[in-house]
Amino acid sequence: MSNPDVSTAESTLENNESFDKILSQYEQSHSHRVGEDGRQLEGTVIAVSAESVFVDIGFKTEGILPLTLFQNANETVEVGTKLLVTVKGRDAEGYYELSRQRVERPKDWTALEKAFADKAIIVGTVTGVVKGGLTVDVGSRAFMPGSRSGARDAAEMEKLVGQEITCRIIKLDVAEEDVVVDHRSVAEEEERSTKERRYAEIKEGDTALGTVRSLADYGAFVDIGGVDGLLHISDIAWGRVNKPADVLSVGQQVEVKVLKIDAASKKISLGMKQLLPHPWDAVEGKYTAGERVRGVVTRATDFGAFVELEFGIEGMVHLSEMSWAKKVHKPSDLLKPGETVEVMILGVNVAERRMSLGLKQTLGDPWVEAQEKFAAGSTVEGPVVSLTKFGAFVQLAEGVEGMIHVSEISAEKRVERPQDVLRVGQVVKAKVLDVDKDKRQIKLSMKQLVPTGLDEYIAEHKEGDVVTGRLIEVSGDNATVELGEGIRSRCRIAAAAAKEEQPAAAGQVDLSAFSSMLKERWKSGPVSAAKTDEVRAGQIRSFKITKLDLDAKTIEVQLV
């Protein structure tokens, strides 16, 4: 006796198997029918994702369309929207790949000949990989060269097996039953068509959702619905980005703004940071001049270094603001990228989004006490740090230098070039002549520290002394008198001339008594015979010192 439960189960299984078989046969035949005659199906949108539109076409499995097809056409699609589609094949996940264009599948040789003559796009199914290419079923067995498949390597060609593709017949020999098809040109045409349409639709200032396709050192290429745009590294973020790979990855979805379209070269420039508020918009009142802040050195240039105080907010430390002590030739000698430093804000220009910073100001200004520390008349000592054609610079303290003019180097001889007497690194002593704290200048003299014949002469005489000298030059009421080698003084003649008209006072020295002494001291020129002689150059006469100025190192005399 049979078990009723078993019979029921078998009957149910048979019914299920029959239903599944019938459904499968219907689906296959329906799909084949649509593919054969290119008839379009009406489908209903049942779901919309970030990338795809899912369509119910009456089959067991839904069909799928790229969402970009609707975005590029500025067409709104939502659940319930009716669409006319054609089945192209299946994707890796089992969904039917749909097309919104009518695509024919040839039925016989007549259809193949017509498609060849019209250069029409047809649908075929890749059936296998053979030497040199692929076999494709287009109603008849066809061959597709590997170079015309659009695949980059053998692995990609293997993936095409079993897929429906669009292609065009490029060779047809009825007698030999030889059919050759090309898929790559069709794909390229579709890509060009999509790009042309997209270029016509897109406008500068538009915002688009794109996918990062590739990365380079200078930026990223982003697909914005069939066309690529360049997202330059400088337009990724308001802050500094060292490498695009630090913030982006291939396949990442990004929102971008179309910055520029070059119609001639069909190049599109994109930006991400332009969709975000600029950090400088919040700087007003946040940073003030004189404030000390900390930041990270981002880069060094020939003229300075940039320091980031916060993301997107940078200031520049100019070369001249880096050190009090020495002249900085390269910013990289003091500041390295990635280094954290303390700087002082020197100025903020919100309108131009610029900030000037100083590094040396955080170290203290050595010139504040320079006037007291290096007072005029004092003696200083330091190494020669540099030589120029007009003098030498001597370091007096960290950040403080004084200059010895070429005329103040030596009292013994005329110096034409400082390097003839001095060398860099040589330690010298000098007298401070003048200090200008505002201009940060100190004037020095070496020669004024060396005793001269004039110094000794002034030290050995006083006002009122009667001395002998030679008249060097006479001009009107004034004359120049040489009192010794290299020692000259000024002489007023007018007062002395009036005095010569009066008789000699008792006890006055007779110049003739000193003839022998003057001859010994002055080897050139005879001694004047009488005081009543006319005053002229070359005479050796007696003079009275009327003024001695030790600081100015000047002597004034008058005839006696």
SENUDO-164257 format. One record per atom (N, C-alpha, C): x, y, z. Coordinates in steps of 0.001 Angstrom, whole numbers, plus 500000, padded with zeros to 6 digits. Example, Ala and Ser with C-alpha at 12.3 -4.5 7.8 and 13.67 -1.06 7.14 Angstrom:
2
513190494310507800512300495500507800513200496700507800512850497750507080513670498940507140512900500030507870
//
This chain:
560
500860498813500000500000500000500000500897501239500000500588502126499111501459503311498984501215504288500111502264504999500431502198506019501475501656507310500863500480507785501351499890508993500760500775510220500903501545510283501996502418511464502195503516511525501136504065510324500829505116510261499826504569510633498464503384510115498152502774510419496848502512511900496706502028512508497804501756513954497767503028514751497545504113514361498238505398515055498104505944514953496693505814513704496112506327513499494759505538514349493778504182514374494017503339515152493115503694516639493184503923517109494426504288518521494603505621518843493937506595517922494108507916518111493509507823518175491994506963517235491416506817517221489963506197518525489483505175518988490250504527520236489853505506521420489895506340521454490989507319522535491124508343522497490010508822521261489724509806521114488661509217521539487322507966521135487094507324521504485838507152523014485744506795523664486864506585525112486864507895525856486609508937525370487326510238526018487132510730525866485705510508524653485165510954524389483796510201525256482812508862525344483031508042526158482124508452527624482207508700528129483460509091529526483643510420529810482974511344528849483142512659529030482538512573529057481032511750528101480476511602528067479027510960529343478505509960529839479270509275531076478856510252532252478868511039532297479963511973533409480102512994533393478982513522532167478686514535532052477637513958532407476275512763531861476008512151532122474711511769533586474574511303534183475662510894535581475614512116536481475399513174536134476120514407536914475973514953536771474575514915535568474080515454535316472749514626536041471690513304536041471923512431536695470963512733538187470888512862538778472063513152540200472084514497540491471434515476539654471720516796539858471142516818539630469657515977538718469197516018538390467780515476539521466919514313540028467278513709541028466406513947542456466870514685542648467990514995543981468467513804544700469050512721543954469295511537544604469834511813545124471232511313546287471512511511546878472829510393546462473771510798546283475024509855545931476082509535547155476911508344547169477439508019548227478392508294547714479795509120548411480509509441548028481873509035549105482858509013548702484117508624549626485181509767549733486197510166550960486519511232551172487496510734550736488871511478549843489518511081549359490841512035549825491941513233550314491549514188550810492557515242551661491868515769552636492626516838553507492134517920553572493206519151553172492845520275553240493779521183554389493394522307554499494069523244555590493789523867555459492413523846554228491836524517554009490559523595553426489495522522552736489899521744551972488928520241552205489088519538551885487990518069551895487972517609550465487694516790549895488584516310548524488449514915548558487835514757547722486772513531547755485980512897546364485933511597546315486196510839545069486051510410544958484596510934543907483897510610543709482478509761542459482278509210541945483371508346540784483263509081539465483325510404539510483522511175538277483645511349537938485120511922536763485350512158536339486733513170537262487422514131537744486629515164538635487169514982540029486574515244541049487395515082542427486937516182542808485948515865543837485207516870544435484340517510545631485032518649546067484489519394547146485147519918548130484102519807549420484440520314550508483599521215551402484447522291551964483875523133552908484641522349554194484935522454554694486154521758555924486525522276557117485727523539557046485287524132558170484544523414558448483238522749557422482666522000557647481428520925558708481614520321558727482794519249559675483079519820561018483551520931560953484323521549562188484800522085563008483639522715562325482669523278563026481520522200563707480682521032563079480645519940563628479847519033564548480657519465564828481911518651565655482816517219565127482922517104563805482951515799563143483000515556562608484404514381562878484940514038562396486275513475560985486189513993560111486990513504558731487038513213558375488490512105557714488720511712557320490072510897556044489996510652555473491159509882554228491210508520554440490558508166553514489610506897553617488900507032554173487504508193554758487178508403555304485842508410554180484807507697554385483682507637553408482604508751553703481598509448552652481141510550552812480206510470551785479100510885552137477893511039551196476792512504550783476736512763549468476820514137548972476889514297547759475980515557547447475708515923546249474961516924545467475788516773544159475813517684543309476576518955543095475767520114543386476376521404543178475714522073541897476165521900541545477426522551540371477980522447540391479490523323539622480159523324539572481617524672540045482140524642540659483335525910541071483943526404539986484879527521540259485558528135539256486431527248538863487602526330539742487990525454539448489122524138538809488699523963538574487410522755537893486938521649538811486483521807540128486633520781541059486171520851541185484653519674541436484049519637541674482608520173543081482323521148543135481426521650544436481009520716544992479944520239546182480183519250546787479307519844547939478515519192548235477410519553549381476598518271550132476265518372551441476161517209552230475784517171552452474274518113551819473562518134551892472114517665550565471516517137550641470329516687549439469628517899548776468983518178547518469365519329546782468845518823545501468181519237545285466905518745544135466133519624542903466376519007541725466291519729540458466261519351539771464945520285539608464032519967538999462739519408537577462888518462537229461972517857535897462034518466534949461005518900535494459854519395534650458775520443535413457973520904534798456877521944535409456075521462536696455408520170536709455088519630537928454482519743539098455450519406538824456724519503539863457749520952540268457979521858539278457896523283539587458085523797540477456948523365540127455697523798540918454553523284542363454661522041542493455104521471543831455261522215544625456338522502543957457483523226544625458565524627545033458125525265544184457281526605544491456775526557545688455836525541545687454945525411546784453987525088548096454688524247548041455698523841549256456426524827549664457511525856548821457728526804549036458829526062549222460158524995548411460303524131548500461479524777547823462686524375548292463843524829547681465091523900546504465399524492545343465664523717544148465976524154543592467321523381542608467798523698541966469077524191540558468810525234540162469521525742538806469423526129538284470784526278536986470881526670536360472149528045535746471984528980536100472843530337535540472801530264534099473265530735533188472414530605531760472732531916531101473152533041531714472798534286531074473200535504531879472804536671531448473350537953532060473034538697531134472092539161531663470967539930530882470003541233531615469721542094531015468942543379531629468627543156532947467887543666533992468464543583535298467825542345536081468155541389535505468894540198536276469197539095535475469850537841535759469460536657535165470088535678534718469013534855533721469366533746533346468491532487533999469034531646534477468101530441535200468487529257534659467687528153534405468384526927533940467727526093535168467372525990535456466057525162536575465595524058536056464674523577534858464948522650534181464050523400533234463164524688533422463115525630532541462448526943532691463198527775531680463066529040531736463787529929532814463167530418533746464006531279534830463544532564534842464358533582535475463767534876535605464441535126537076464775535602537322465990535957538682466409537431538698466811538287539393466052539715539476466407539875540065467814540897539603468496541135540105469854541326541612469883541929542156468806542174543605468767540893544403468614539818543725468160538545544416467976537556544102469089538028543423470125537121543041471214536975544133472272537964545035472330537956546056473377538589545577474664538965544298474722539611543745475914541091544082475890541634544326477074543046544714477166543977543518477270543491542378477733544344541200477874543488539944477779544153538804477894543466537518477771542441537303478867542742537804480066541814537633481186540499538347480915540567539547480336539351540285480018538583539621478882539300539007477954538629538275476871537864537079477420538423536385478386537744535253479011536435535685479666536433536868480251535232537356480935534096537655479973534424537867478684533388538170477703532580536944477294533139535754477520532452534519477112531118534412477845530056534204477054528716534074477620527949535379477665528622536480477383527962537784477441527430538192476069526327538943476099525812539540474880526504540889474680526931541111473453527640542347473152527056542980471896527270544270471773526908544957470530528122544976469628527892544809468339529016544777467407528539545190466016529487545231465096529190545584463707529946544613462811529276544160461722529921543226460797530904544016459931532176543593459935533190544288459135533654543444457945533225542160457907533534541296456756532444540235456646531962540002455449530912539006455241531155538311453908531444537015453965531658536190452767530635535076452802529561535208451985528469534233452011528945532873451538529765532871450517530219531603449965531035530818450985531911531493451657532762530836452652532101530789454028530935531439454133530244531563455416531200532132456474531891533166456035532897533807456890532352535166457331532192535320458653531682536572459213532681537070460257533096538337460110533999538956461092533291540182461672533313540274462989532609541376463658533579542202464500533151543412464792533972544370465556533126544946466702533617544778467911532908545334469080533536546648469540534847546768469367535550547925469910535081549230469281534916549265467975534500550507467312533116550933467769532238549945468013530895550278468497530975550901469889531803550278470740531963550808472095532566552207472071533530552417471163534153553738471074533164554778470557532333554378469603531319555299469093530328555681470185529923554669470961528996554950472060529636555888473077530925555654473329531634556512474286531743557934473758532064558074472454532153559411471864530802560108471878529777559341471571528437559914471555528037560401472944528358559563473930528055559950475316528823561199475714530099561257475308530922562414475663530418563676474979530089563559473679529603564729472960528333565264473607527448564347473960526200564759474596526478565392475954527408564784476667527727565289478001528407566655477930529329566811476967529996568104476817528995569196476480527969568835475706526959569824475345526070570183476530525915569227477452525006569443478588525674570167479757526939569847479981527600570349481187527977571816481024527927572548482099528230573984482084529136574338483261529920575385483072530775575864484162529900576328485326530302575908486513529528576247487704528599575132488142528399574116487261527538572982487629528177572164488738527324571530489528527768570576490538527394569185490060528329568246490145528077566900489635528603565856490609527982564678490539528449563535491308529327562705490391530551562440490812531476561704489967532157560568490691532896559799489896533636558652490438535104558817490106535960558686491102537405558790490881537849557615490020538380557929488851538782556876487921540262556522488040541107557536488254542541557278488413543173558419489190544352558143489753545078559127490558546441559379489949546886560621490049548230561008489602548838561906490666550122562211490502550780563070491487550180564465491510549674564910490355549172566277490247547660566382490449546969565254490641545532565333490852544833564013490618543527564075490337542724562876490110541814563102488910541587562027488137540645562086487035539316561507487512538265562305487319536948561944487839535962561813486683535254560686486651534217560453485646532925561102486130532433562081485361531194562758485747530102562468484715529814561181484579528737560774483692529160560606482264530280559906482049530711559621480686531875560450480211532194561507480895533365562311480541534246562469481783535535562588481510536493562743482605536862564202482790537000564606484035537499565928484367538693565796485283539561566796485253540744566764486111540474567540487390540618566852488489540546567478489805541985567713490252542465568956490061543864569251490377544080569177491886545303568826492263545621568660493684545354569934494479545513571091493830545289572355494528543809572659494731542935571912494050541491572151494162540776571051494948541550570186495591540926569118496382540435569654497721541264570442498389540901570960499712541537572324499894540974573122500814541543574443501104542885574300501787543072573252502558544364572991503186545309572334502191546577572244502561547569571672501658547457570153501617547416569601500395547375568158500179548683567757499519549430566873500165550720566456499619550562565510498430549643564537498579549382563581497506547884563329497426547315563283496207545886562988496081545501561677496752546421560700496727546125559394497319545928559473498833546365560584499436546182560735500891544723560977501250543942561506500312542552561856500627541536561220499675542005560652498546541093560059497578541519558640497237540570557849496744540867556486496307540085556190495029540617555299494203539957554934492950538615554281493255537569554741492558536231554211492774535414555022493762536042555956494426535340556770495432534374557736494758533184557867495347532195558823494861532478560191495478532553561219494634532844562561495126531901563559494461531621564622495184530843565716494625531808566809494204531688567254492970532637568221492433531893569370491762532628570449491576532101571617490876532884571804489584532175572075488498532830572315487213533397573734487230534724573838487186535389575135487272535606575761485899536004574926484923536309575457483603536144574371482557535646574767481388535519573855480255536264574464479070537234573727478555537982574162477375537341573485476172536539574235475424535793573654474313536719573126473224537847573797473000538759573389471934539408572044472240539948571919473441540635570678473814539726569702474546538501570140474837537526569322475572538099568817476890538691569747477595539216569454478930538350570139479971538101569426481034537241569948482093538038570007483392538014571167484037538670571326485341537610571268486428537888570463487444536934570254488534537528570722489860536667570964490812537110571350492153536203570765493217536809570368494320536035569900495471535952570985496539537060571680496738537096572650497827536136573809497592535816574066496314534924575186495994533504574961496518533171573733496901531851573427497452531830573563498977532991573908499548533100574049501003533398575496501370533007575958502554533336577327502966534841577497503108535320578681502742536764578944502831537143579211504291538200578564504787538630578778506179538905580245506504539322581032505499539624582445505745538376583256506072537205582720505749535968583435506048535755583601507550536422582763508354536254582818509807537478583413510510538404584016509717539648584529510296539469585908510928538514586682510433538309588051510917538274588092512441539243588819513035539299588973514487539905587800515229540210586726514507540745585538515169542247585648515395542949586282514462544394586456514566544719587952514507545581588404515396545936589823515452547447590004515409547886591137514876549321591441514793549917591519516188551118590956516332551804590934517616551546589670518411550610588850517965550272587614518684551260586508518326551627585725519330552504584580519099551639583334518885551954582574517832551179581376517512552138580259517117551607579049517103552396577888516694551780577313515426552653576811514544552178576233513295553175575226512753552788574605511642553612573583511002554120574111509669555413573988509431556012574412508162555530573473507068554891574035506024554371573211504938555316573162503747555979574278503458556894574290502310557825575494502413558961575369501731559945576452501698560166576863500247560240578170500011560505578701498671561810579488498703562145580121497587563383580902497536563311582138498422562099582645498651561960583907499378561405583754500789561046582566501188560506582389502536559943581006502753559251580840503874558644579551504220557199579776504634556321578811504293554913578898504638554628578034505864553875578628506786553534577951508040552017577869508141551495576656508318550049576450508452549664576532509920548790577509510238548350577702511615547161576808511944546316576571510944545212575620511040544882575197509630544020574194509479543742573664508146543223574771507231543985575035506153543578576043505184544047577451505484544676577684506639545156579023507014546679578988507091547317579667506132548774579706506081549272581145506166550452581296506704551145582573506695552550582353506179553212583446505772554559583298505231555590584031506082556677583332506370557828583926507046558841584309505972559030585615505752559976586055504729561401585811505207562310585712504250563732585509504573564239586535505579563808587783505387564310588864506243563774588788507664562763587957507892562157587856509224562534586565509932563630585943509497563984584647510073565052584724511155565976585664511021567075585693511992567606587100512169567909587434513441568587588700513740570080588560513489570592587373513702572032587184513786572720587127512439572060586546511455572755586370510191571798586512509022572372586737507869571569586837506659571275585432506164570004585109506073569595583772505653569478583747504129570202582826503495570177582721502041569104581740501565568870580682502335567856579694501981566982579399503193565656579526503051564760579228504183564954577819504725565299576887503830565457575493504253566648575299505186567519576320505278568634576225506221568137576300507667566988576956507857566445577127509210565156576346509445564285576268508410562967575657508581562795574488507625562286573370508165562059572167507375560570571842507337560049571389506179558643570990506104558306569931507149557180570137507825556748569224508877557171569653510261558058570643510334558560571125511622557554572083512266557350571928513577556462572824514324557285573976514888556832575212514624557588576386515051556659577404515713557273578265516515556536579388517109556886580637516311555884581371515899556094582576515103555235583706515657555554584920515221554760586083515609554017586606514383552739586949514574551950587507513487552348588972513302552832589302512101553240590672511802552124591465511126551285590777510380550183591458509703549195590457509135547915590848509073546851589989508540546050590793507520545930590253506306545130590878505258544039589885504864542863590037505472541767589092505242541280589177503802541227590374503252540722590556501888541564589776500881542880589837501049543776589138500126544148587748500634543626587401501827543888586086502434545392585840502567546051586831503163547495586730503379547823587067504817548867586425505309549324586685506664550852586657506660551449587714507192552908587752507289553316587378508709554335586534508787554791586012510074556275586321510262556695586329511516558100586533511830558607585472512773559779584938512462560401583936513332561352584589514319562117585569513848563127586184514712562495586982515844561266587471515646560612588280516681560333587471517949560252586162517816560014585326518997561302585093519784562427585504519216563718585287519869564214586522520612563532587662520503563972588892521162564831589729520242564682591065520315565410591976519436566683592470520122567853592067519626569112592490520255569403593979520102568685594671519206568937596090518992568272596985520037567432596394520876566740597200521885567742597879522817568790597165523199569784597709524138571088598086523443571082598128522116572328598376521392572916599747521686572051600773521803572555602133522007573252602287523351572747601589524368573379601663525686574600600754525766574500599604525118575575598626525196576787599027524356576543599706523244577635600119522353577571601636522169577827602362523236577725603825523207578812604430522339578501605589521749579480606279520921580709606634521744581894606384521189583150606648521876583731605431522556582909604384522747583412603179523405584200602325522423584993601423522974585797600522522160585129599141522143585015598552520952584370597243520812585318596301520093584985595023520159585815593990519535584900592908518966585258592403517788584448591349517191585048590857515895584527589738515364585053589174514113584458589868512889585252589941511849584760590453510560583876589371509941582618589720509634581693588725509086581524588857507572581760590042507028581665590192505576582422591428505131582840591403503864583590592509503273582864592990502024582793594295501873582217594891500668583231595864500087582897596459498963583843597385498349583963598684499134582974598965500000583023600221500748583381600036502219583558598812502671583916598625504065583807597199504538583852597031505876583788595703506492582740595706507603582021594567507722581012594419508772581570593536509883581409594034511109581949593346512288580782592954513200580758591699513630579705591248514538580067591652515964579176592456516566579416592931517928578674592081518956577547591510518540576756590636519400575839589827518503575112588865519074574171588061518296573121588968517667573173589088516339572200589909515649572568591369515505573740591779515991574150593186515910575499593272515204575515594057514129576742594255513368577039595752513241578328596064513181578767597427512946579577597465511663579654598664511056580358598792509782581540599752509893582706599257509422583912600085509360584063600534507916583918601842507687584069602345506324585523602205505899585748602057504586587100601859504085588022603012504491587478604208504674588297605366505063588647605344506543588009604465507321588257604394508758589053603158509153589653602509508178590399601287508493591816601599508960592528602470508245593933602737508593594235604222508502595037604700509469595483606092509462596846606224508792597541605103508602598894605138508081598921605204506554597907604606505925597912604587504460596481604589503937596383604939502688595076604951502036594717603519501613593567603036502066593128601674501749592118601749500611592431601050499528591537601050498372590454599978498501590855598792498994589901597683499139590033597096500541588936596912501247589001596372502608589721595031502679589544594191501648590163592863501679591687592911501560592234594092501228593694594217501212594264594250502624593423594587503593593887594731504979593219593728505907591950593413505637591165592560506533590734591278505836590362590287506639589821589037506105588636588602506975587730587855506383586554587369507116587005586434508234586472586653509415586844585847510576587886586508511455588584587519510929589609588230511704588954589051512810589472588947514021588952589701515164589650591057515207588856592132515246589411593477515232588820594305516363589561595367516724589065596344517696588726597620516945587687598283517404587270599513516733586600600442517729586547601701517343585894602714518158584505602977517589583500603049518478582132603333518043582012604820517757581658605166516525581501606564516143580051607033516300579098606141515916577693606553515968576801605310515996575660605435516706574681604335516785573316604877516391572691604220515382571326604586514963570453603351515169569743603329516298568942602150516642567793601944515670567184603030515209566047602918514295566458602316512952567617602762512442568103602231511170568917600952511361569172600603512639569970599418512984571351599503512326572001600642512566573333600881512012574278601354513100575490600839513062576553601295513968577788601578513128578317602804513269579518603184512521580729602992513420581754602348512874582971602035513634584200602617512934585273602721513703586553603173513146587686602406513800588566601880512971589764601229513492590893602241513645590999603160512704592150604056512697592149605017513877590968605311514406590906606262515515591333605654516850591581604353516858592137603720518057593664603684518025594259603994516868595722603947516732596288605341516979597186605498517965597774606820518246598511607344517013598364608672516730599040609306515600599959610410516108600749610953515197601601612070515566600785613244516060599604613449515491598722614525515926598265614297517365597893613014517677597478612703519045598601613038520041599817612619519696600948612868520596601226614362520732601121615085519610601391616515519631600387617233520534599099616868520386598067617503521204598279617167522676598710615918522927598930615510524322600097616259524958601073616685524166602274617319524700602167618841524764601146619441524205601004620898524184599692621335524799599653622656525042598445623259525605598236624617524953597053625151525139596746626457524571597667627524525189598203628430524341599120629483524798600566629176524494600874627906524206602256627559523870602649628223522551603951628671522516604503629226521283605313628132520607604963627867519346605602626763518618606056627261517259606881626457516631607381626813515300606671625990514244606502626580513056605853625855511985606126626459510637605773625728509592605988626179508223604640626556507614604604627723506971603411628144506261603299627326504965602252626533504860602069625656503694601268626359502611600237627057503044599357627709502080598800628970502711598809630050501945598282631327502429597165631743501483596017632022502059594865632438501258594138633543501995594371634770501591593711635900502240594145636030503686593181636045504573593458636173506007593695634836506684593664633754505926593839632424506518595039631742505906595603630853506714596756630094506239596732628714506863597428627783506196597603626438506732599046626291507142599230625828508381600578625738508951600877624291509293602087623831508921602517622489509295603420622614510510602944621986511615603681622047512881604627620870513042604478619866512256605308618679512301604851617753511189605484616617511043605130615703509963603690615211510129602853615580509173601460615160509212600606615943510183601149616996510812600391617778511792600159619163511217598906619477510937598573620754510341597544621485511190597616622819511083596686623638511863596224624819511024595182625471511497594684626661510823595249627908511510595512628943510715596104630164511258595376631386510714595016632307511635594415633586511234595552634617511080595664635233509907596763636157509632596396637598509943595170638006509792594759639414509933595135639970511283594892639268512347595196639747513693596684639882513876597428638976513294598881639002513461599505640163512679598925640499511529599484641580510715599424642909511442598337643180512132598190644427512900599216644475514013599490643347514555600424643279515667601846643578515196602198643247513964603546643436513456603895644918513308602868645779513194603116647205513041603571647858514365603286647202515516603666647741516822605085647334517160605767648179517993607120647789518389607095646533519223608154645813519215608239644550519959608208644833521440607450644026522129607348644148523585608623643653524231608889644246525449610093643853526185610051642368526469611168641760526257611269640321526558610731639421525476610224639997524359609669639164523298610788638398522605610503637202522232611524636323521635611857636810520255613165636910519985613625637306518663613752636043517825613015636007516697613003634794515879614381634479515327615204635547515120616522635287514544617390634451515460617066634480516780617852633686517730617615632203517546616509631849516865616197630409516698616550629899515315617351630699514593617659630309513210618302628945513128619298628730513981620005627454513916619083626286514244618162626472515247617252625385515646616269625066514517615759626100513868614769625876512804615405625192511608616693625559511350617365624930510222617523623440510438617761623054511675617907621629511960616588620886511784615462621490512225614178620794512181613586620802510784613749621892510092613175621993508744614303622055507747614456621039506988615569620894506066615334621660504760614094621963504533613785622636503269613362624073503519613917625002502796613507626408502884614319627183503902614685628392503612615460629239504547614570629846505608615181630227506708614463630884507796614267632349507419613082632864507769612810634282507477613772635154508262614236636183507648615225637028508292614612638017509245613417638468509002612815639480509882611339639296509958610779639739511095609351639583511304608565640488510379609205641484509860608461642441509043608333641963507608608955640752507306608805640209505956607348639941505657607014639953504383605641639642503974605352638170504274604130637921504793603729636538505106603483635808503809604219634704503608604085633927502371604374632463502641603881631621501719604064630178501855605534629825501823605938628860502637607322628402502695608071628968503869607558630044504486608235630635505642608095629724506862609154629731507668609106629070508968608978630175509995607892630167510748607584631237511683607208630663513024607083631552513973606608631167515305605117631443515391604434630536516093602982630645516221602578630358517648601496630967518020600943630724519349599680629859519204599616628766520018598450627871519968597267628573520643596214628779519888595033629453520443593913628476520797593943627273520176592876626306520465593366624889520183593082623996521133593355622556520978592045621795521223591596621020520251590363620224520417590747618753520313590781618075521450591222616678521494590249615758520764588939615992520944587943615117520315587936615300518802587950616567518390587924616823516950589296616709516320590325616645517183591709616535516743592061617678515782591819618900516265592134620089515472592971621068516309593814621841515623594673622842516272594515624159515521594381625254516285594349626590515693595487627421516290596188628198515415597338629007515869597227630411515278598110631311515830598234632643515231599701633051515226600042633907514268601438634362514157601819635197515384603067635035515787603581635872516885604855636569516419
//
